[in-house]
Amino acid sequence: MNNRQKNQSIIEFLNYFDNEWIQTNGGWYEGIQLYTPSTNNALEATNKVIKDDGTFRERHVLSRFLVVASNIINNWSIERDPSSINTKLFATEPTICLNLWTTSYQWAKSSKNVICIKNDVSNKYYIPAGNLESISQGDLNKYVNKKWTTFNQFMKSFDIWCVEIKNDSDWKTSRCTCPAFLKNYICKHIIGMSIRLKLCKPPPAAKNVPIGEKRKRGRPAKARRALLMQ
């Protein structure tokens, strides 16, 4: 295959990709539908618990399996009983570690220009991703309308993150389109915007790291150095 044939093959693939995954099926990527599982890790973890604690990795006849399944459900119900002392509560909001508080505080103090579009239900904040400081109105219109004419325009749409904060709910239930939120259901953009809007206050330890530096690993030291006035 010569260079001309290779170039023609590349052009054909790009045309196919543009028609199939941008023009026809524009909502294929993970961020188009939030709070939906993208892997079956949770299902496999549940299967492991059933095999280790319930069936002990043995095959049972139907009558025996129904008894085992009934016992498993009964035990799970007892463990999730809110009145129990050692109850296993369902997580209703994400956990924010000190490192995330620090990066969020530093992001909130950055000079990024955020565009806000309000409606009756929520406020949407469009944030420049990476090292970008602002978003042009043309790029924002293409992002909102999902109207791309070239593949480069489609790639450029990932330079914008959208944070949605509802008016009548806790800020921790906000949503973002960045990869960190898709994995952890919380990100520095949500926390940073909440800090900017004075919806929350970061812990004092999050402000100890100079702007632009990363927090060192490990727990922050509480005691001062020796031979210094305490």
C-alpha positions as CSV (number, residue, x, y, z in Angstrom):
1,M,0.0,0.0,0.0
2,N,1.5,3.3,-1.1
3,N,1.2,6.7,0.6
4,R,-1.7,7.7,-1.6
5,Q,-3.7,4.7,-0.7
6,K,-2.9,5.2,3.0
7,N,-4.1,8.8,2.9
8,Q,-7.3,7.7,1.1
9,S,-7.9,5.1,3.8
10,I,-7.4,7.7,6.6
11,I,-9.8,10.1,4.8
12,E,-12.4,7.4,4.5
13,F,-12.1,6.4,8.1
14,L,-12.4,10.1,9.2
15,N,-15.5,10.5,7.0
16,Y,-17.0,7.4,8.5
17,F,-16.3,8.5,12.1
18,D,-17.7,11.9,11.5
19,N,-20.9,10.6,10.0
20,E,-21.4,7.8,12.4
21,W,-20.3,9.1,15.8
22,I,-20.7,12.9,15.4
23,Q,-23.5,13.6,13.0
24,T,-25.7,10.5,13.5
25,N,-25.0,9.4,17.0
26,G,-23.8,12.4,18.9
27,G,-24.5,11.1,22.4
28,W,-22.3,8.1,22.6
29,Y,-19.7,9.3,25.2
30,E,-20.0,8.6,28.9
31,G,-20.8,12.1,30.0
32,I,-24.0,12.4,28.0
33,Q,-26.0,10.4,30.7
34,L,-24.8,10.9,34.3
35,Y,-25.4,8.6,37.2
36,T,-25.5,5.5,35.0
37,P,-22.9,2.7,35.5
38,S,-20.3,2.4,32.8
39,T,-18.9,-0.9,34.1
40,N,-20.3,-3.9,35.8
41,N,-17.8,-3.8,38.7
42,A,-20.5,-3.3,41.3
43,L,-22.4,-6.3,39.9
44,E,-19.3,-8.5,40.0
45,A,-18.6,-7.4,43.6
46,T,-22.1,-8.5,44.6
47,N,-21.6,-11.8,42.9
48,K,-18.4,-12.4,44.8
49,V,-20.2,-11.7,48.1
50,I,-23.0,-14.2,47.2
51,K,-20.4,-16.9,46.3
52,D,-18.2,-16.3,49.3
53,D,-20.8,-15.8,52.0
54,G,-23.9,-17.5,50.6
55,T,-23.4,-20.4,48.2
56,F,-19.7,-21.0,49.1
57,R,-19.1,-21.5,45.4
58,E,-21.2,-24.7,45.3
59,R,-24.0,-25.6,43.0
60,H,-27.3,-26.2,44.7
61,V,-30.6,-27.7,43.6
62,L,-33.4,-25.3,43.2
63,S,-35.0,-26.0,46.5
64,R,-31.8,-25.5,48.4
65,F,-30.9,-22.4,46.4
66,L,-34.2,-20.7,47.3
67,V,-33.4,-21.3,51.0
68,V,-29.9,-19.8,50.6
69,A,-31.2,-16.8,48.6
70,S,-33.8,-16.2,51.3
71,N,-31.1,-16.2,54.0
72,I,-28.9,-13.9,52.0
73,I,-31.7,-11.3,51.5
74,N,-32.6,-11.6,55.2
75,N,-29.1,-10.9,56.3
76,W,-28.8,-8.0,53.9
77,S,-32.0,-6.5,55.3
78,I,-30.7,-6.8,58.9
79,E,-27.4,-5.2,58.0
80,R,-29.2,-2.3,56.3
81,D,-31.7,-1.7,59.1
82,P,-31.2,1.9,60.3
83,S,-32.2,1.0,63.8
84,S,-29.3,-1.5,64.1
85,I,-26.2,-0.5,66.0
86,N,-23.8,-1.8,63.4
87,T,-25.9,-0.8,60.4
88,K,-24.4,-0.4,56.9
89,L,-25.7,2.9,55.6
90,F,-26.0,3.7,52.0
91,A,-23.8,6.5,50.9
92,T,-26.0,9.5,49.9
93,E,-23.3,12.0,49.2
94,P,-19.6,11.7,48.1
95,T,-16.7,11.9,50.5
96,I,-14.3,14.8,50.1
97,C,-10.7,14.2,51.2
98,L,-8.3,16.9,52.2
99,N,-6.4,16.6,49.0
100,L,-9.5,17.3,47.0
101,W,-10.4,20.2,49.2
102,T,-6.9,21.7,48.6
103,T,-7.1,21.3,44.8
104,S,-10.6,22.7,44.8
105,Y,-9.6,25.7,46.8
106,Q,-6.7,26.5,44.5
107,W,-9.0,26.1,41.5
108,A,-11.5,28.5,43.1
109,K,-8.7,31.1,43.5
110,S,-7.6,30.7,39.9
111,S,-8.4,33.3,37.2
112,K,-10.6,31.1,35.0
113,N,-13.6,32.9,33.5
114,V,-16.8,31.0,34.0
115,I,-19.9,31.5,32.0
116,C,-23.2,31.1,33.8
117,I,-26.6,30.3,32.2
118,K,-29.5,30.4,34.6
119,N,-32.9,28.8,34.4
120,D,-35.8,28.1,36.8
121,V,-34.4,24.8,38.0
122,S,-30.6,25.2,38.1
123,N,-27.6,27.3,37.1
124,K,-25.2,25.9,34.6
125,Y,-21.6,27.0,34.7
126,Y,-19.4,26.5,31.7
127,I,-15.8,26.1,32.7
128,P,-12.6,26.2,30.5
129,A,-10.7,22.9,30.9
130,G,-7.0,22.4,31.3
131,N,-4.9,25.5,31.0
132,L,-7.5,27.5,29.2
133,E,-8.6,30.7,30.9
134,S,-11.8,31.5,29.0
135,I,-14.4,30.2,26.5
136,S,-15.4,32.0,23.3
137,Q,-19.1,32.5,22.6
138,G,-18.8,30.5,19.3
139,D,-17.3,27.5,21.1
140,L,-19.9,27.7,23.8
141,N,-22.7,27.7,21.2
142,K,-21.3,24.7,19.5
143,Y,-21.0,22.9,22.8
144,V,-24.5,23.6,23.9
145,N,-26.2,22.9,20.6
146,K,-23.8,20.0,19.8
147,K,-23.5,21.2,16.2
148,W,-20.0,20.3,14.9
149,T,-19.0,20.4,11.3
150,T,-15.5,19.0,11.7
151,F,-13.8,16.5,13.9
152,N,-11.5,19.2,15.3
153,Q,-14.6,21.1,16.5
154,F,-15.8,18.0,18.2
155,M,-12.5,17.5,19.9
156,K,-12.5,21.1,21.0
157,S,-15.8,20.6,22.8
158,F,-13.9,18.6,25.4
159,D,-12.1,21.8,26.4
160,I,-15.3,22.8,28.2
161,W,-16.8,21.3,31.4
162,C,-20.3,22.0,32.5
163,V,-21.2,22.2,36.2
164,E,-24.9,22.2,37.0
165,I,-25.9,23.4,40.5
166,K,-29.6,23.1,41.3
167,N,-31.4,25.9,43.1
168,D,-33.2,23.9,45.8
169,S,-30.7,21.1,46.7
170,D,-27.4,20.6,48.4
171,W,-24.3,21.6,46.5
172,K,-22.9,18.2,46.9
173,T,-25.6,16.8,44.6
174,S,-24.4,19.0,41.7
175,R,-23.2,17.5,38.5
176,C,-20.2,18.0,36.2
177,T,-19.2,16.5,32.8
178,C,-15.5,16.1,33.7
179,P,-13.9,12.6,33.9
180,A,-13.2,12.9,37.7
181,F,-16.9,13.4,38.4
182,L,-17.9,10.5,36.2
183,K,-15.8,8.3,38.4
184,N,-16.2,9.7,41.9
185,Y,-19.4,11.8,41.6
186,I,-17.5,14.8,43.0
187,C,-14.7,16.9,41.5
188,K,-12.8,20.1,42.0
189,H,-15.0,22.0,39.7
190,I,-18.1,21.4,41.8
191,I,-16.3,22.2,45.1
192,G,-14.5,25.1,43.5
193,M,-17.6,26.7,42.2
194,S,-19.3,26.2,45.5
195,I,-16.5,28.0,47.2
196,R,-16.7,30.8,44.7
197,L,-20.5,31.1,45.3
198,K,-20.0,30.8,49.1
199,L,-22.0,27.7,49.3
200,C,-19.3,26.0,51.4
201,K,-16.1,26.7,53.2
202,P,-13.0,24.7,52.8
203,P,-11.2,23.5,56.0
204,P,-8.3,25.6,57.2
205,A,-5.8,22.9,56.3
206,A,-6.8,23.2,52.7
207,K,-5.4,26.7,52.6
208,N,-2.0,25.9,54.0
209,V,-0.6,24.8,50.7
210,P,0.7,27.7,48.5
211,I,-1.3,28.4,45.3
212,G,0.2,26.3,42.5
213,E,1.7,23.7,44.6
214,K,0.4,20.2,45.4
215,R,-0.2,18.8,48.8
216,K,2.4,16.3,50.0
217,R,1.3,12.8,50.7
218,G,0.3,11.8,54.2
219,R,-1.5,13.4,57.1
220,P,-0.6,17.1,57.7
221,A,1.7,17.5,60.7
222,K,0.0,19.1,63.7
223,A,3.1,19.7,65.9
224,R,5.6,22.4,65.0
225,R,9.3,21.8,64.6
226,A,11.4,21.4,67.7
227,L,13.4,24.3,69.2
228,L,10.8,26.7,68.0
229,M,8.6,28.8,70.2
230,Q,5.3,27.0,70.5
